[in-house]
Each structure stands twice: as structure tokens, then as C-alpha cells.
Amino acid sequence: MNKKVDILRTRPSWITVDPEAIQENARIIMQYTGAKRLIAVVKANAYGFGAVATVKALYEIGVRDFAVATVAEAAIIRQEVTFDDFQILLLGVQDVSFVDIMVAYHLSPAVGDLSWLQQAVQLIPDGKVLEVQLAIDTGMGRMGAHSQSQVKEMYEFIQSSDKLKLVGVFTHFATADDNNQNYYDHQVENFYEWVHGANIPDKYWHLANSGSALWHKKEINIHMIRVGSVLYGFNPGAPERDMPIKLKSVLSLRSRIGFVHELQVGESVSYGATYTAQKPQWVATLPIGYADGYLRRMTGMRVLVAGHVEHVIGRVTMDQIVISLDKKYPVNTEVTLIGQDGDEEITIEEFAEYAKTIPHEISTTFSSRLPRIYN
């Protein structure tokens, strides 16, 4: 059978993503910081929002720099996006054996030690050039040159090779989105001391992640920013820090009622019989569960039905949840799990706080079983 199955018809739970909101958030953060250049972080399938769609949307408004975590993520973008006049930065450690792929796909790896560069030049085909970004570990403790001398020797090695081209120098902040100002200042001081000591021009620098762009724009060189979470409309410092700007909501999560019935006094729902009706009440079953990324710990979370608040009752299961109802609703009634319905709204920050985590984990946890619809 070759007939294509309509996934939403067979299991109506879905994520809606607004590419125009992503574009507007990019404009907002650029205007707020005064930055001239933006590196859009689209790793992990653009934080779950869809990397290819996000790249296309941001390209439309002039963004030409993107960042991912892996060679495979970058290759998918190169294969599925028809235009190619944009740069892709590879964040994190990359195996030097993939240099041929990096050259072929025009990828710029973050490089943090001299030995990697020395091995890479032996693998770069004759007549080809590998664009690299110098990663400086000022205090994140994951990867990168760890002293002024290391920064200087790597920079000089890149400059001396006709197979390497420097296109960026950056660091990543550990406390930009929380209240540890002293540690942040320590990282900033290290970066400036080391790049100045190595005589690296500031046109290559990009320090500002989302937290820095929002709360530290006066403290660092802001010409080029490297942001992810703010593009997708959520607060990277939630719940500790308030946003200094208003961003557009990008994501909504919705489902439809699949089954409705009335619980009688003493009757329970879901595994463990953890919820028992104290009076007759209507409940509904929705086709979404922890296999979709609606986490098991979301029992008790708010949902919106016809513009008013209901709650998840009983345990969240792999494929289904049960919600309370104030009255009987028809099967196929839409239920909002994240998003706005009438005057009520459930934000991804609220969802994450209830789950005792951060919005980044929530959006990247939503599985491929939830179709992404781009309006």
C-alpha cells in the first residue's frame, strides 16, 4: 500500500511553530543589542522547532551564520536547504577524521587545541581550505584553549597555514543567565586578556550567547551575537531572571479529546490508581504521553479547554493522559497544553518550571511523533 497516512488524522497531537515569530525575535534581539551580525544556534533540530525551517526563515531576513552541534546536523541542513551562501559553525568537539566532510560541506569547526589543527592540515585536500573558529575556554570547562599562550600558538598556527582560515573566535559563558556575576566577570576578563595578548582582531570575536545578549550587553563586545533560546521566544534565565524585552511566542502544543466519560465516586484513572473521584465528574483522554515528550511528572499540570483551565489527573502514561472537565465535551475538542486559548495562556516557561527543568529541555524532549506544523 503506497497511500500516505495523515498522521494528525490518526493521532491528533501536534506542535505548531511560527517561523514569522522566529524572524521577529531575531529582529528584536538585534535591535536591543545593537548587534550587526547574528549567529543563529539551530542545534538539536533548532531546539526542537525544526532546523531546516528555522534556517530558511532566518535566511529570508538576512541571517547568514548558523551554529549546530554535530557534523550530521550540519549535513542535513546543507542537503535540504537549496541556497548555500551561509556559514555553519560546529560547536563542541569534532573528530578530526571528519575534516574531509567539513571541507566538502563548508563547515567551520570549533577548535580548542593545537594538535587538532596539526592533524587537520594533513587531512585537508590540496587546494582546499578549512575555515575554523578558535574556541577559548575561559571557565565553562568543556573544551577550548585554556590560557593566553595556547590561544596565541593556535592563532599563529592558523595564520601560518594556507589550508586554514580563521573565521571566528569565541567563548561560552557558564553563568550569563543566572546571578553569579563574579564568575561571569572572571570569564570576560580572561577572554579579553587572552585575545588581546594574542593580537586577534575584534572582528572575529563573538562572546554573547542569549544570556549575555539579554543581561550583559554593556559588558562585552556585542558586534556579533550567538543566540539560540531567544530566537524561539523563551527566557533562558527562567525562573530566576526576568526578561528585559518582550519576545514573540513561537511554539504551541495541542491535542484533541479522544474519549470522554463520567467518573463515579470512588472510581480511579490511570496506572497506580493515584487519582480517585470524590464526586461524579467528567474526564477526557488525550492521545499524548511521555513517549511524545509530555513528561511523566506533569501530573497536575494545567491545560486549557474552551478557554478555561483544567488539569492532568492520574499518571501520565506513554501514549495518553487524562484531564479533568467541567462538563461533557465532544470528542475532537481541541485542548491546549502550551499556548494561548482565549484569555488564558500556558507558556513554555510555566511548563518547564512545573517540570522542574528549563525550557530548552522541554522543547528538545518533544519527540518526532509530534508533527511540527509551520504556519
VENZI-V688373 format. One line per field, one symbol per residue. ss: DSSP state (2 for helix, 1 for strand, 0 for the rest). A space follows every 50 residues. Layout:
ss = ???
This chain:
ss = 00000022220011111022222222222222200011111022222000 22222222220000111100222222222200000011110000022222 22220011111002222222222000000111111100000000100222 22222222220001111111000000000022222222222222222000 02221101022222200000000111102222000000000000000000 11111111111110000110222011000011111100022200022200 01111001111110000000111110000000011111111001110222 2222000022222220000011110
